[in-house]
Amino acid sequence: MLGDSAKLVIYGVSDVGQMREHNEDHIAWDKDLGLVIVADGMGGHNAGEVASEIAVNSIQEALRDVLDPDMQVSHSIDLRDAVREAITYANDEINRMARENFAYNGMGTTIVLNLFQGDRVISAHVGDSRAYRLRDDKLEQITSDHSLVQEMVDNGYLSQEEAQLSASRNLITRALGIADTVEVDVNEEKVAHGDMYLMCTDGLTDLVNDDEIISLLRDYRSETAGCNLEGATQALVGLANDKGGKDNISIVLVCLQQAFSDSSGLEDD
């Protein structure tokens, strides 16, 4: 069933951090659609928060137009194309607003989203906001940063450890709002019972490494009690703030609390 909200547990928070005066991040989710979005805005005169909000709202609007939560997914809909087109629409809306209001000139935002449908998740992103999956006690980053340092890592000029310490680690190579067109990375994979998905801005990952993330997620997940997403989210935000909170910190956690069949995403009770 579209979204299959009974199987999803979702919790998120967006925190201003310790050093910023206002929050330019924006997060949202729609359990009926199975949609989760995280955006990290940028630009002067508070325009970053405008860009991130436009992006999140535009994507939700576009996907609600093609997905009906009361119906099965139509086989004629390519969900990967629908997600890509929704993000392209968001880019168009940010550019339109920037043209119409001089104060918003140069605004932009990263975007990362997960769309859970049946037994699959479609992940899409532009920029360096990330999505991770915790499965069988293994944490895997399922997005690849669109950043200068990631390109240097991919080309063998930097190690991951060096990239984490690089002064250029926040220079992104893709974002919504910086050009008339945008290249969107879209992936699709099967989900499994007990999977936990983390989506976040770089306000978390610049300060908290993967080992620290997985340690905290383990602490708040158990076979008997399930996923304490609120506790895990608050602990991650707290750790980033304890380490300086240099940027806004936005996190959404999703836990797959029931099993999925291979065919429809539903299992008999």
N, C-alpha and C positions, 0 to 999 in steps of 0.2 A: 504494500500500500504506500502511496505517495508520502514520503517523509517518515511514516511509521513512528509517530511521536512517542508512543508508549515504550519504545525501546531505547529512547534517548534521554539521558540525564545531562542537563546543561547548566553551567554556572560560570559567570564572568564578572570581571571588575575592571574599571579603568581608573587609574590613580594618577594624580598630578605629579607625584614624585617629590623630591626634596629641594630641587633647584629651579624648577620652572614656575612661572607665575600663573599660567593657565594650561588647560589640557587641550591639546590638538588631536588627540586620538579619538576614535569613535568605534564602538562595538555594538553588535546587534545579533539577535537570533530569532528564528521562527521555527518552533518545534513542528508545526503542522507541515511546513515545507521541508523540514530537515536541513535548514539553512543556517549557517553560522558565518559571521563576517567580522573581520578586524581591520581597521585602517589607521594609518599613522600620517597625519597631515603635516604640511610644511608650507611656509610662506610668511611674509611680513604682515603687520596690522591684523593679527589674529586670523589671517586668511587660511592658515593650515587647518584650523578646526572647521572652517566653512567647507573646504575641499573634502575633508574626510567624511563630514556629514552628508554632503551631496553624493559622494560615492556610495556610501552605505544605503542611503535612501533610494538612489536610482537603481542599484542592483536589486534591491528587494522589490521595487516596483516592476522592473522588467521581468523578473522571474515569476512573480505572482501572476503576470499577464499570460504566461505560457504553462504554468503548473496549477492545477486545481486540486487542493488538498482533499476534496471529497471524491476524487476519481482516481482510477488506476492511471499510471503513466502511459500515455499514448506511444505505441511503437513507432509512430511517425516522428516523434520528437527525439532529436539527438541532444542529450543533456549536456554533453561537452560543448557543442556549438551554442546551446542556449546560454550557458555560463559565459562563454567567450563573448557572445553578443551583448550580454548584460553589462559586462565590464567595459566593453567598447562604448556602450550607451552612456555609462557613468563618465568616461573620459570626455565624451562629447558635451555632456552637461556641465562639467567643470570648466571646459574651455569656453562654452557659451557664457557662463556666469562671469568668467574673467574678462571677456570682451565687453560685457555690459557694465561692469563696475571696475573702474580703474584701481580701486583699493585692493582688488583681488588679483591684480596682474601678477603672474608668476607663482600663483598658488598651485599646490599639487599634493598628492597623497600616495602612499603605498596601499596595497590591498592584498588580503589573503582571505580565502573563503573555502569552506567545506560544505558540500551539498550531499546529504545522506539520503540515498534512495534505495529501498529494498535491501539487498545484501551488498551494496556498493557505496563508495563515497567518491565524489568528484572533487578534486582539490585544484584550486586555481590561485595564481598570485602574480603580482607585479611589484617589484621592489624587494625590500629586505625584511618585511614582516614574515614570520615563519609559521609553518605547521609541522608538528611532530606527532608520531604515533608510538604509544607504549603498548607492546604486545609481548606476552611470554617473558616479561621482565627485561625486555630489550627496548631501548628508546632509539627511534630512528627519525631523523629529520627528513620529511617527505617533500620539502621544497628546497630550492637552491637559490641563495641570495642573488639578486640582480645588483651586484655591487662591484666596485673596482677591485677590492681585495679578493673577492671570490673569483673573479676572472684571473687574478694573479695566482691564486691557489690552483685553479683548473689548468693553468699553463705551466705549473711547476716552479713558479718564481717565489712562492711563499708556502710555508707549511700552515696547517690549520692553527697551530699554536701561535705562529708569528702573525697570522691574520687577526687573531683575537686581540693582539697587542698593538696592531698598526694604528697610527694616527689617522689613516685614510679609511678606516673600516666603515664609516658612516656615509661615504660617497657612493650614492646609488647610481646605477646606469639606466634604470627604468622607473617610471612612476606615471600615475595618471595626471593629466593636466599639463605636461611639459611639451607635448607635441600633438598634432592633429590626429595621428594614429598611434596605436599602442599595441605592443606585442605581449600576448598573455600566455603564460605557461599553464597548461591544463593536463592533469593526470587523473587516472581512474584506477581504483583497486577494490578488491573485496574486503569487507569488514568481517570481524569475528567477535563472538561473544566475549566480553571482558576487555575489548580494546578501549584505550583511553586516548583521546586526541587533544593535544595542546596547540592553541593558536595564540600568537603573541606578537607584540611589537618589539623593536630592538632595545627599548627601555629595560626589558628583562634580560635579553640574551647578551647585551653588552657587558652586563655585570655578573650574571649568574651562568656558570658553565653547565654543560650537559650532564656531567657527573652529579652536580648539585641538584639539578632539575629532577633527574631520575630518583635520587635518594629521597627527595621530598614527596614525589608522586608515590613511591613505594610505601612511605609512611602513612599515607592517607588512602591506600587501597588495600582491601583484604577480601578473601574469598567469602567470609561470613557476613561482614558488614557492608560489603559493596564499596562504592566509590564515594568518599567524603570530598566532593569537589569544592565546596565552600572552604573547608579547612585547607585543602591543597592550594587553592588559589590565593587565599590570604597569606599563607606561609611563603609562597613564591614572591608576592608583592612585598611582604615584610623583609625578605632577604635582600631583594634589590634595593629597597630603601635603606637597609642597614649598611649596604655597600656604597652608599652615596646618593642613590636615587637621582642620577644626573638628568634623567629624561622622564617623560610620561611613561607609565607602565600599564600596559593593557594585556589582559589574559582572559581567554575563554577556554574552559575545559569541557569536553564531551565524553561521556562514558556510555558504551553499548551494554545495557544491562540485561538483555535477553539474547538468546541465540537466533541466528538467521539461517534459513534454508538456502540452498543453492539456487532455487528457481525464482520464487516470488518474493523472498525476503520475509516470509511468514512461516511459522511452525505451528503445528497442531498443539493445543494445550493437553 
